[in-house]
Amino acid sequence: MHRGGIETMLMNYYRRIDRNQVQFDFIEHGFEENDYDAEIRRLGGKIYNIPPKYEGVKKSLNAISEIVSKNKYQIVHVHMDAMNSFALYAAKKGGASIRISHAHSTSMPPSRVKGLIYWLSIKALPRYANQYFTCSQVSADYLYRNIDKSKIQYIHNAIDTEKFNYQEDIRNQIREKHDLKDNFILGHVGNFQYPKNHMFLLEIMKEYHQINPNAKLLLCGDGELRESIEKRIKEYHLEENVILLGVCDNVSEYMQAFDILLHPSFYEGFPVVTVEAQCSGLPLLLSDTLTKEVALTDHVEFLAIDGDQAVKQWTDAIERIRCHAFERKNQSEIIAKKGYDIRIEAEKLQHLYEQLAKEELNE
């Protein structure tokens, strides 16, 4: 439960759901204190820490099964994508009658060994899941290849639209804080992990800096690739032009400070950050590997991340947006109408849980 996309989506729902009717408890791999743990406890949730996966799958599965059995959980909702069937197997063994698989991604990892494990897990999914949720059509196509489409429920990666309203005063505060008052700001929010494609971001910044020396790239996030990212920044002599903000608990404020959001991921199911950015009125440049479902406003453009001209296409698009003098406007009403207001969507999810539980009791 660090500040990743899936985790943030979960917390958005958890904060808004009626916790007198539906309570979330969390099973987390590993024993470290995570970013959202204190808030989970404050909201009444329990946290069960189990051995990390690298210590052994059997140990993790036994721990899950024991937790579910001991506490008599009726519903277990799993967010491990292609690995969902492992946890759902343990949930079934522990006696959970409603076992929900949630699809968030769209691709296998590059490793052949992991790819084989993921493929076997996906194939086993119908044996252990009896409910199927997804954030997007492409995620459903990836994870639920052999599942009847009528059985799949769409759960939007909804956000607090009021929190991400565009606010000029917050924009000015953040830019003054980082001495960026007159700079053109390229922004990115995401963990420093392979799917986010940070090295391509740095390629873009290297080239765009030649066009516009006044530009700065702000990176919200942290992770396993931080060292290699820092090394590449030094190689490209971008120390003064790339700002590593670390894990941000005020992403909504940085969205105000950005002038454009860049998101060149290799793959993702439906990145929450794209909804947040559109709500705050930002123009977005996204990789064409992402689903077109994320385009909720008219200010989203999809570009290639492969090929000799890819970097140039991105830098040209950035400069075109800058020269066009893009006017920021609050887009929260549009986002809400498209089904991404957490106040509305959390109520829908609550009713869905209650309906599933009621149907199970009546069987």
C-alpha positions as CSV (number, residue, x, y, z in Angstrom):
1,M,0.0,0.0,0.0
2,H,2.5,2.6,-1.2
3,R,1.4,5.5,-3.4
4,G,1.0,3.6,-6.6
5,G,-1.9,3.8,-9.1
6,I,-3.8,0.7,-7.9
7,E,-3.2,1.6,-4.2
8,T,-4.4,5.2,-4.8
9,M,-7.5,3.9,-6.6
10,L,-8.3,1.6,-3.6
11,M,-7.8,4.4,-1.1
12,N,-10.1,6.7,-3.2
13,Y,-12.9,4.2,-2.8
14,Y,-12.1,3.3,0.8
15,R,-12.3,7.0,1.9
16,R,-15.7,7.5,0.3
17,I,-17.5,4.2,0.9
18,D,-19.9,4.0,3.8
19,R,-17.7,2.2,6.3
20,N,-20.6,1.5,8.6
21,Q,-21.9,-0.8,5.9
22,V,-18.7,-2.0,4.2
23,Q,-15.3,-2.2,5.8
24,F,-12.0,-2.9,4.0
25,D,-9.3,-4.9,5.6
26,F,-6.0,-5.3,3.8
27,I,-3.6,-8.2,3.3
28,E,-0.2,-6.8,2.4
29,H,3.0,-8.7,1.3
30,G,6.0,-7.8,3.5
31,F,6.3,-6.3,7.0
32,E,7.4,-2.7,6.3
33,E,5.2,0.3,7.1
34,N,3.6,1.5,3.9
35,D,2.5,5.0,2.9
36,Y,-1.2,4.4,3.4
37,D,-1.1,2.1,6.4
38,A,-1.6,4.8,9.1
39,E,-4.7,6.1,7.2
40,I,-6.1,2.6,6.8
41,R,-6.0,2.1,10.5
42,R,-7.4,5.5,11.2
43,L,-10.4,4.6,8.9
44,G,-11.0,1.4,10.9
45,G,-9.3,-1.1,8.6
46,K,-7.1,-4.0,9.8
47,I,-3.8,-4.7,8.1
48,Y,-2.5,-8.3,7.9
49,N,1.2,-8.5,6.9
50,I,2.2,-11.8,5.4
51,P,5.6,-13.0,4.1
52,P,6.8,-11.3,0.9
53,K,6.4,-13.4,-2.2
54,Y,10.1,-14.0,-2.7
55,E,10.2,-15.9,0.7
56,G,8.0,-18.5,-0.9
57,V,4.6,-18.8,-2.6
58,K,3.4,-21.6,-0.3
59,K,4.1,-19.6,2.8
60,S,2.2,-16.6,1.4
61,L,-0.8,-18.6,0.3
62,N,-1.0,-20.5,3.6
63,A,-1.0,-17.1,5.4
64,I,-3.8,-15.7,3.2
65,S,-5.9,-18.9,3.7
66,E,-5.5,-18.8,7.4
67,I,-6.5,-15.1,7.7
68,V,-9.6,-15.6,5.6
69,S,-10.6,-18.7,7.5
70,K,-9.9,-17.3,11.0
71,N,-11.8,-14.1,10.3
72,K,-14.6,-15.7,8.2
73,Y,-14.3,-13.2,5.4
74,Q,-17.2,-13.5,3.0
75,I,-15.7,-11.3,0.2
76,V,-12.1,-11.3,-0.9
77,H,-11.2,-8.8,-3.6
78,V,-7.8,-9.3,-5.2
79,H,-5.7,-6.7,-7.0
80,M,-2.6,-8.7,-8.3
81,D,-3.6,-8.8,-11.9
82,A,-2.2,-11.9,-13.7
83,M,-1.3,-13.3,-10.3
84,N,-4.8,-13.0,-9.0
85,S,-5.5,-16.7,-9.2
86,F,-2.8,-17.5,-6.5
87,A,-4.5,-15.3,-3.8
88,L,-8.0,-16.4,-5.0
89,Y,-6.9,-20.1,-4.6
90,A,-6.0,-19.3,-1.0
91,A,-9.2,-17.3,-0.5
92,K,-11.3,-20.3,-1.7
93,K,-9.3,-22.6,0.5
94,G,-10.0,-20.3,3.4
95,G,-13.7,-20.4,2.8
96,A,-14.5,-17.0,1.1
97,S,-17.7,-17.5,-0.9
98,I,-17.3,-14.3,-3.0
99,R,-13.9,-14.2,-4.7
100,I,-13.3,-11.1,-6.9
101,S,-10.5,-10.9,-9.5
102,H,-9.8,-7.2,-10.5
103,A,-7.9,-6.5,-13.7
104,H,-5.6,-3.4,-13.8
105,S,-3.0,-4.2,-16.3
106,T,-2.6,-5.1,-20.0
107,S,0.7,-6.9,-20.5
108,M,3.1,-9.7,-19.4
109,P,6.5,-8.8,-17.9
110,P,9.5,-9.0,-20.2
111,S,10.9,-12.0,-18.3
112,R,10.1,-15.3,-20.0
113,V,9.9,-17.2,-16.7
114,K,7.5,-14.6,-15.2
115,G,5.6,-14.5,-18.4
116,L,5.0,-18.3,-18.3
117,I,3.9,-18.1,-14.6
118,Y,1.5,-15.3,-15.5
119,W,0.1,-17.2,-18.4
120,L,-0.6,-20.3,-16.2
121,S,-2.1,-18.1,-13.5
122,I,-4.5,-16.4,-16.0
123,K,-5.5,-19.8,-17.4
124,A,-6.3,-21.0,-13.8
125,L,-8.3,-17.9,-12.9
126,P,-11.9,-19.4,-13.6
127,R,-11.2,-22.2,-11.1
128,Y,-10.8,-19.8,-8.2
129,A,-12.6,-16.5,-9.1
130,N,-16.4,-16.2,-9.3
131,Q,-16.6,-12.4,-9.8
132,Y,-14.7,-10.4,-12.4
133,F,-13.9,-6.7,-12.2
134,T,-11.9,-4.5,-14.5
135,C,-10.8,-0.9,-14.9
136,S,-10.9,-0.9,-18.7
137,Q,-11.8,-3.0,-21.8
138,V,-8.2,-3.7,-22.6
139,S,-7.5,-5.0,-19.1
140,A,-10.5,-7.2,-19.4
141,D,-9.3,-8.5,-22.8
142,Y,-5.9,-9.3,-21.3
143,L,-6.9,-11.0,-18.1
144,Y,-10.4,-12.5,-18.9
145,R,-9.8,-14.1,-22.3
146,N,-11.9,-17.1,-21.5
147,I,-14.6,-15.4,-19.4
148,D,-18.1,-14.6,-20.6
149,K,-18.1,-10.8,-21.1
150,S,-21.5,-10.5,-19.5
151,K,-19.9,-11.6,-16.2
152,I,-17.4,-8.7,-16.2
153,Q,-18.1,-5.6,-14.0
154,Y,-16.5,-2.2,-14.9
155,I,-15.2,-0.4,-11.9
156,H,-13.9,3.1,-12.9
157,N,-10.6,4.4,-11.5
158,A,-12.5,7.3,-10.0
159,I,-11.0,10.3,-8.2
160,D,-12.0,13.1,-5.9
161,T,-12.9,15.7,-8.6
162,E,-13.1,18.6,-6.1
163,K,-9.5,17.9,-5.0
164,F,-8.2,18.1,-8.5
165,N,-10.1,21.2,-9.6
166,Y,-7.7,23.7,-11.2
167,Q,-6.7,26.4,-8.7
168,E,-4.5,29.2,-9.8
169,D,-3.4,30.1,-6.3
170,I,-2.1,26.6,-5.6
171,R,-0.3,26.6,-8.9
172,N,1.5,29.8,-8.0
173,Q,2.4,28.5,-4.5
174,I,4.0,25.3,-5.8
175,R,5.9,27.1,-8.5
176,E,7.2,29.7,-6.1
177,K,8.2,26.9,-3.6
178,H,10.5,25.3,-6.2
179,D,11.6,28.6,-7.8
180,L,9.8,27.7,-11.1
181,K,7.7,30.8,-11.5
182,D,8.8,31.5,-15.1
183,N,9.5,27.9,-16.3
184,F,7.6,25.7,-18.6
185,I,6.9,22.5,-16.6
186,L,6.7,19.0,-17.9
187,G,5.2,16.7,-15.3
188,H,5.1,13.0,-14.6
189,V,3.6,11.0,-11.8
190,G,4.5,7.4,-11.3
191,N,6.6,4.8,-9.5
192,F,10.2,4.4,-10.8
193,Q,9.4,1.0,-12.4
194,Y,9.8,-0.5,-15.8
195,P,6.3,0.0,-17.2
196,K,6.4,3.8,-16.7
197,N,9.3,4.2,-19.2
198,H,11.2,6.9,-17.4
199,M,14.3,6.5,-19.7
200,F,12.1,7.6,-22.6
201,L,11.0,10.6,-20.6
202,L,14.6,11.6,-20.1
203,E,15.3,11.2,-23.8
204,I,12.4,13.6,-24.4
205,M,13.8,16.1,-21.9
206,K,17.3,15.9,-23.3
207,E,16.0,16.9,-26.8
208,Y,13.4,19.3,-25.6
209,H,15.9,21.2,-23.5
210,Q,17.7,22.1,-26.8
211,I,14.5,23.6,-28.0
212,N,13.4,25.3,-24.8
213,P,16.2,25.7,-22.2
214,N,13.6,27.2,-19.8
215,A,11.8,23.8,-19.5
216,K,11.9,21.7,-16.4
217,L,10.8,18.1,-15.9
218,L,9.3,17.3,-12.5
219,L,9.0,13.6,-11.5
220,C,6.7,12.6,-8.7
221,G,7.5,9.1,-7.5
222,D,10.3,6.8,-6.4
223,G,11.2,3.1,-6.7
224,E,13.7,0.5,-7.7
225,L,14.9,2.3,-10.8
226,R,15.8,5.5,-9.0
227,E,19.6,4.9,-9.2
228,S,19.6,4.3,-12.9
229,I,17.4,7.3,-13.5
230,E,19.8,9.5,-11.5
231,K,22.7,8.1,-13.5
232,R,21.0,8.9,-16.8
233,I,20.2,12.4,-15.6
234,K,23.9,13.0,-15.0
235,E,24.9,11.5,-18.3
236,Y,22.6,13.9,-20.1
237,H,23.7,16.9,-17.9
238,L,20.2,17.5,-16.9
239,E,20.8,18.0,-13.1
240,E,19.4,21.5,-13.3
241,N,16.5,20.6,-15.5
242,V,15.0,17.5,-13.9
243,I,13.6,17.6,-10.4
244,L,13.1,14.4,-8.5
245,L,10.3,15.1,-6.0
246,G,10.2,11.7,-4.4
247,V,6.9,10.2,-3.2
248,C,4.3,13.0,-3.2
249,D,1.3,13.1,-0.9
250,N,0.1,16.2,-2.6
251,V,-0.1,15.1,-6.2
252,S,-3.2,17.3,-6.7
253,E,-1.1,20.4,-6.0
254,Y,1.6,19.4,-8.4
255,M,-1.0,18.9,-11.1
256,Q,-1.8,22.6,-10.8
257,A,1.9,23.5,-11.2
258,F,2.5,21.4,-14.3
259,D,2.0,22.9,-17.8
260,I,1.6,19.5,-19.5
261,L,1.5,15.8,-18.3
262,L,3.7,13.3,-20.1
263,H,2.9,9.6,-19.6
264,P,4.8,7.3,-22.0
265,S,4.1,4.0,-20.3
266,F,4.9,0.7,-22.0
267,Y,1.6,-0.7,-20.7
268,E,-1.1,0.1,-18.1
269,G,-4.8,-0.8,-17.7
270,F,-6.2,2.7,-16.9
271,P,-3.8,5.0,-15.2
272,V,-5.5,7.0,-12.4
273,V,-3.0,9.9,-13.0
274,T,-4.5,10.6,-16.4
275,V,-8.0,11.1,-14.8
276,E,-6.4,13.4,-12.2
277,A,-4.6,15.4,-14.8
278,Q,-7.6,15.9,-17.1
279,C,-9.7,17.0,-14.2
280,S,-7.2,19.7,-13.4
281,G,-7.4,20.9,-17.0
282,L,-4.0,19.8,-18.2
283,P,-3.1,18.8,-21.7
284,L,-1.8,15.2,-21.8
285,L,0.7,13.4,-24.1
286,L,0.3,9.7,-23.7
287,S,1.9,6.6,-25.3
288,D,-0.2,5.0,-28.0
289,T,0.1,1.7,-26.1
290,L,-2.5,3.0,-23.6
291,T,-6.2,2.4,-24.1
292,K,-8.0,5.3,-25.8
293,E,-10.6,4.9,-23.0
294,V,-8.5,7.2,-20.9
295,A,-9.3,10.2,-23.2
296,L,-12.1,11.8,-21.1
297,T,-11.5,15.3,-22.4
298,D,-10.4,16.8,-25.8
299,H,-6.9,17.6,-24.5
300,V,-5.3,14.1,-24.8
301,E,-2.9,13.1,-27.6
302,F,-1.5,9.6,-28.1
303,L,2.1,9.3,-29.5
304,A,4.4,6.4,-30.5
305,I,7.2,5.4,-28.1
306,D,9.0,3.3,-30.7
307,G,10.9,4.3,-33.8
308,D,13.6,6.8,-34.9
309,Q,11.2,9.7,-34.9
310,A,9.4,9.0,-31.6
311,V,11.3,11.4,-29.4
312,K,10.9,14.2,-32.1
313,Q,7.2,13.6,-32.3
314,W,6.9,14.1,-28.5
315,T,9.1,17.2,-28.4
316,D,7.3,18.7,-31.4
317,A,3.9,18.1,-29.7
318,I,5.2,19.7,-26.4
319,E,6.4,22.8,-28.3
320,R,3.1,23.0,-30.2
321,I,1.1,23.0,-27.0
322,R,3.5,25.6,-25.4
323,C,3.2,28.0,-28.4
324,H,-0.5,27.5,-28.5
325,A,-0.8,29.1,-25.0
326,F,-3.1,26.5,-23.7
327,E,-5.8,27.9,-21.4
328,R,-6.3,25.9,-18.2
329,K,-9.9,25.2,-17.3
330,N,-11.5,23.1,-14.6
331,Q,-12.8,19.9,-16.1
332,S,-14.4,18.3,-13.1
333,E,-17.9,18.3,-14.5
334,I,-16.9,16.5,-17.6
335,I,-14.9,13.9,-15.5
336,A,-18.0,13.3,-13.3
337,K,-20.3,12.9,-16.3
338,K,-18.0,10.3,-17.7
339,G,-18.3,8.3,-14.5
340,Y,-15.1,9.1,-12.7
341,D,-16.4,11.0,-9.6
342,I,-15.5,8.9,-6.6
343,R,-18.5,10.1,-4.6
344,I,-20.9,8.5,-7.1
345,E,-18.7,5.5,-8.0
346,A,-18.0,4.5,-4.3
347,E,-21.7,4.3,-3.7
348,K,-22.1,2.0,-6.7
349,L,-19.3,-0.2,-5.5
350,Q,-20.8,-0.4,-2.0
351,H,-24.2,-1.4,-3.5
352,L,-22.4,-4.0,-5.6
353,Y,-20.7,-5.6,-2.6
354,E,-24.0,-5.6,-0.7
355,Q,-25.8,-7.2,-3.6
356,L,-23.2,-9.9,-4.0
357,A,-23.4,-10.7,-0.3
358,K,-27.2,-10.8,-0.3
359,E,-27.3,-13.1,-3.3
360,E,-24.8,-15.4,-1.6
361,L,-26.9,-15.6,1.5
362,N,-30.1,-16.3,-0.4
363,E,-28.5,-19.2,-2.3
